[in-house]
Amino acid sequence: MNMSNIILLEEKVRLGSEPDNPKMLQSLLTLLEEADANYSKHDLKSLNLKILDLLLDAASDESVPENWRQLCMNHVFEPLHNLYRLASDDGDLSEINKIYFVISKTRMP
C-alpha cells in the first residue's frame, strides 16, 4: 500500500467515514502486522503509538458514529499489546502501563 493510500485510510478511520465497514479498520491494523518485518524497533513503537492515538481520538470524538467509536475502542489493545512486546526496558513498560491506565479510565462520550 502506498503512502497516499495509508494516509487516506488513516483519515477514514479517524473520521469514521465508513462506519459500516469494519474491514477498513482491519486494513489499518494489518499494516501494523506487515510493518513488523520492515521497520526498526523504534519505528515500530512510533507506528503503534500513532495508531493507538488515532483509535483513541476516533473513539472519543462525539461527531464519529457511535458504532465506529465502539469498534475503535475495542481495537486499541492491539497496538497496546504490540507496544508491550516491543518494550526494551522498565522505562518503556512504565510508559505503556501509564497509557493502559488512562485507557482503562476512559469512558465513551
C-alpha positions as CSV (number, residue, x, y, z in Angstrom):
1,M,0.0,0.0,0.0
2,N,1.5,3.4,-0.9
3,M,1.7,6.3,1.4
4,S,-1.2,8.3,0.0
5,N,-3.5,5.3,0.4
6,I,-2.3,4.8,4.0
7,I,-2.9,8.5,4.8
8,L,-6.4,8.2,3.3
9,L,-7.1,5.1,5.3
10,E,-6.0,6.7,8.5
11,E,-8.2,9.7,7.7
12,K,-11.2,7.4,7.1
13,V,-10.6,5.5,10.3
14,R,-10.2,8.7,12.3
15,L,-13.4,10.3,11.0
16,G,-15.4,7.1,10.9
17,S,-16.4,8.0,7.3
18,E,-17.4,4.4,6.6
19,P,-18.9,3.2,9.9
20,D,-20.4,0.1,8.5
21,N,-17.1,-1.1,7.0
22,P,-15.1,-2.8,9.8
23,K,-12.7,-4.2,7.1
24,M,-11.3,-0.7,6.8
25,L,-10.2,-0.7,10.4
26,Q,-8.8,-4.2,9.9
27,S,-6.8,-3.0,6.9
28,L,-5.2,-0.4,9.1
29,L,-4.4,-2.9,11.8
30,T,-2.9,-5.3,9.2
31,L,-0.4,-2.6,8.4
32,L,1.0,-3.0,11.9
33,E,1.5,-6.7,11.3
34,E,3.1,-6.1,8.0
35,A,5.4,-3.4,9.3
36,D,7.0,-5.8,11.8
37,A,9.5,-7.2,9.3
38,N,10.3,-3.9,7.6
39,Y,11.0,-1.4,10.3
40,S,13.3,-0.8,13.2
41,K,12.1,-1.3,16.8
42,H,12.0,2.4,17.3
43,D,9.9,3.0,14.1
44,L,7.5,0.1,15.1
45,K,7.0,1.8,18.5
46,S,6.2,5.1,16.9
47,L,3.8,3.5,14.4
48,N,2.0,1.6,17.1
49,L,1.7,4.8,19.2
50,K,0.4,6.7,16.2
51,I,-2.3,4.0,15.5
52,L,-3.2,3.8,19.2
53,D,-3.7,7.6,19.3
54,L,-5.7,7.5,16.1
55,L,-8.0,4.9,17.6
56,L,-8.4,6.7,20.9
57,D,-9.1,10.0,19.1
58,A,-11.8,8.4,17.0
59,A,-13.3,6.6,20.0
60,S,-13.6,9.8,22.0
61,D,-14.9,12.1,19.1
62,E,-18.7,12.5,19.5
63,S,-19.0,13.5,15.8
64,V,-18.0,10.0,14.9
65,P,-20.8,7.4,14.6
66,E,-21.2,5.6,17.9
67,N,-20.8,2.1,16.4
68,W,-17.4,3.2,14.9
69,R,-16.3,4.7,18.2
70,Q,-17.0,1.5,19.9
71,L,-15.2,-0.6,17.3
72,C,-12.1,1.7,17.6
73,M,-12.2,1.3,21.4
74,N,-12.5,-2.4,21.0
75,H,-9.3,-2.5,19.0
76,V,-7.0,-0.1,21.0
77,F,-5.5,-3.1,22.7
78,E,-3.9,-4.4,19.5
79,P,-1.3,-1.6,19.2
80,L,-1.0,-1.5,23.0
81,H,-0.2,-5.2,23.0
82,N,2.4,-4.6,20.3
83,L,4.0,-1.9,22.5
84,Y,4.3,-4.3,25.4
85,R,6.0,-6.8,23.1
86,L,8.4,-4.1,21.8
87,A,9.3,-2.7,25.2
88,S,13.0,-2.9,25.8
89,D,13.3,-1.8,29.4
90,D,11.5,-0.8,32.6
91,G,11.0,2.7,31.4
92,D,9.2,1.5,28.3
93,L,7.0,-0.7,30.4
94,S,6.2,2.1,32.8
95,E,5.1,4.4,30.0
96,I,2.9,1.7,28.5
97,N,1.4,0.9,31.9
98,K,0.5,4.7,32.1
99,I,-1.2,4.5,28.7
100,Y,-3.1,1.4,29.8
101,F,-4.2,3.1,33.0
102,V,-5.5,6.1,31.0
103,I,-7.4,3.8,28.6
104,S,-8.9,1.8,31.4
105,K,-10.3,5.0,32.9
106,T,-11.6,6.3,29.5
107,R,-15.3,6.4,29.2
108,M,-17.1,6.7,25.9
109,P,-18.8,10.0,25.4
